[in-house]
Amino acid sequence: MRFLVLGLVLTVASPGQFHHLATTEHGDDVFFVTPLRQTGTSQASYDKIFVLGQTGPRLLFVPGSQGPPLGPNRPTALMVTGDGTEIAFDLDIPCIGGSSCFLRERSAGYLLSGGGDDPTYTAPYVRMSRNGRFLLTWSSPGIMLRQPAITDRSTGGQTSFGGIAPVDGRIASDGSALFATYQGLIHISPSGVDRLYPAEGITRAALSDSGGVAFYETSGRRLVVLDLVTGTSAPLGPGDRASYGASVSDDGRWVLYVSVIGETPQVFHSRLDGTAWRQLTVSAEGVSEAVLSGDGAVAWVSTLDGRLLQIQTGTGEIAEVLAPPSIGEVGGQVVPGSLLHIEGKRLGGDVHLNGRPAAIYAADATDIFAQVPWDLAEEPGSSVILSVARADSLLEVATPEHSLSYRIFFPTAFLPPVHEDWSGFVTPESPAAPGEVIHIYAVGLGPVDCPVRTGEPAALDRLCGPVTPIQWDYWWTSTDSLPAEVTFAGLAPGMVGLYQVEARVPLDPPADRLKLIANRFGLFVVADFMVHLRARP
């Protein structure tokens, strides 16, 4: 049976689920930030750092004491050494408005081992060279007392630079550094000589690990490549569309970037001069970001429909590595025992509510009908986190943004009323007749007076009625109503998660459209249907 939907609707249109991608020299492992959690765990529901390798995803870091739960500090700007043994990242520090935010640090930089040990604080912002030897650190632009610095971890030596207020920065394995500032790019050579390359509106910078090539991104989402040896620059990507997110190979020969075709961002790979150009993705939904391995052979790509792809840049071969469903918009009420309808793309039959498995009535890649567990133990009025995953999903949705309101009692229609003779639905073209008993299917009437197990159909040899007393009324305006004759209300025999209500249409209907309301005042509309009025003398 194909149900008409008046229940929960989930759409698959998330702005990517994997952020701040970083990868190793050969692209074997990818590091990322996501609010997803490993399937079957109770990991935190906010942004965390994972690494994905041959053995699947592994949790490396969960913001805890570093940030308040009101907005746990979000990890950003991941960088990893070529062998993946060390990670550098920043934590965004929330500031709740006011001018004081301009005078406070809004970031905290940390170093973390690839094994996931406790992180070590370094400075407000930190960037690390590919070999892990050098650190570039600086403060928020409004903090005037601290100066950017380069630290050589092999010697412990540190060099500070005055008069620089970076908005971004990078450091190469030879100790050369690149600062993006409001005045332009400042390049500092290994000998400490600095040079300014004037440019306006720089928002992001990239530097090859060899130190010879730089990229910067402007506020207009245009990419420019800068040869630090000759001082020449040139735009990267077509001039008629936005290009951004450059990631460069360690030797500075290859670049990966995102460029918008029409309205859809896609990933491109080329040499610095634009030769050997290749479009790597043709995703209908588009991509959110991408990162290139140190040797330029592998691209890791996060798509806007929640997938993580590994692409061989030489051949264009694509492997979908992670593809947990992405839930964007959620609506509806969770009532124990009731049927939920879930719509989306690439859906799987693994549905949990606050970690408890729901009973699957029917499921395919675009539709799931699942029954909320009868014994879901929550306080009325609270929220329940919904997780939908494929059987092979390694990560699952677990964030408060994907939660539903929890109620013990919330009667609502699930199908249009059915005529007394079961000939079809009551519609404007086929209205209910005066005195007719219409069959109504609903959800949300709550606990019943006989035991029923989750996932099992209601008994055929007895009737199970709701424990909560229900007053039934017909309403036809916001103020006019009359009592409704309901001959039965309870679980629909032989069905899972649906209640059946048998209601008689008034012999002398007061209007040509009636609403059957549970417990008055319009909150619980169980039927809304047209009525054929008797001819009046």
Beta strands, then each sheet from edge to edge (+ up, - down):
strand 1: 19-23
strand 2: 30-34
strand 3: 37-38
strand 4: 48-53
strand 5: 56-61
strand 6: 74-80
strand 7: 86-92
strand 8: 107-113
strand 9: 120-123
strand 10: 125-128
strand 11: 134-138
strand 12: 149-152
strand 13: 157-160
strand 14: 168-171
strand 15: 177-180
strand 16: 184-188
strand 17: 194-198
strand 18: 202-207
strand 19: 213-218
strand 20: 223-227
strand 21: 233-236
strand 22: 243-248
strand 23: 254-261
strand 24: 264-271
strand 25: 278-279
strand 26: 287-292
strand 27: 298-303
strand 28: 308-312
strand 29: 318-322
strand 30: 333-334
strand 31: 339-343
strand 32: 350-353
strand 33: 356-357
strand 34: 359-363
strand 35: 367-371
strand 36: 383-389
strand 37: 395-396
strand 38: 403-406
strand 39: 412-413
strand 40: 437-443
strand 41: 472-475
strand 42: 481-483
strand 43: 485-491
strand 44: 499-504
strand 45: 513-518
strand 46: 525-530
sheet 1: 1+ 2- 4+ 5-
sheet 2: 3+ 37-
sheet 3: 6+ 7- 8+ 9-
sheet 4: 10+ 11- 12+ 13-
sheet 5: 14+ 15- 16+ 17-
sheet 6: 18+ 19- 20+ 21-
sheet 7: 22+ 23- 24+ 25-
sheet 8: 26+ 27- 28+ 29-
sheet 9: 30+ 38+ 36- 32+ 33-
sheet 10: 31+ 35- 34+
sheet 11: 39+ 40- 44+ 43-
sheet 12: 42+ 41- 45+ 46-
end
